Amino acid sequence: MKFLITIFQDEDGVFIAECPSIPGCVSQGKTEQDAENNIREAIKECLEVRAEKGMPLTVTTHQVEVSV
């Protein structure tokens, strides 16, 4: 399966990775690559837990346009 992830650096310099289509699926790392590797593992674990609990594996995400 392929998932869209987001990675950003927080105020302490840690890189935070999230998978928007899996609620609560978040990880971190000292570098962007660490964060990406860690979120891959987190995604696998989140999917396993959601499957065990009979929850939908993912939620629907949409792209919206906002004027600023």
Stockholm file with secondary structure:
# STOCKHOLM 1.0

chainA/1-68         MKFLITIFQDEDGVFIAECPSIPGCVSQGKTEQDAENNIREAIKECLEVRAEKGMPLTVTTHQVEVSV
#=GR chainA/1-68 SS CCCCCEEEECTTSCEEEECTTSTTCEEEESSHHHHHHHHHHHHHHHHHHHHHTTCCSCCCCCCCCCCC
#=GC SS_cons        CCCCCEEEECTTSCEEEECTTSTTCEEEESSHHHHHHHHHHHHHHHHHHHHHTTCCSCCCCCCCCCCC
//
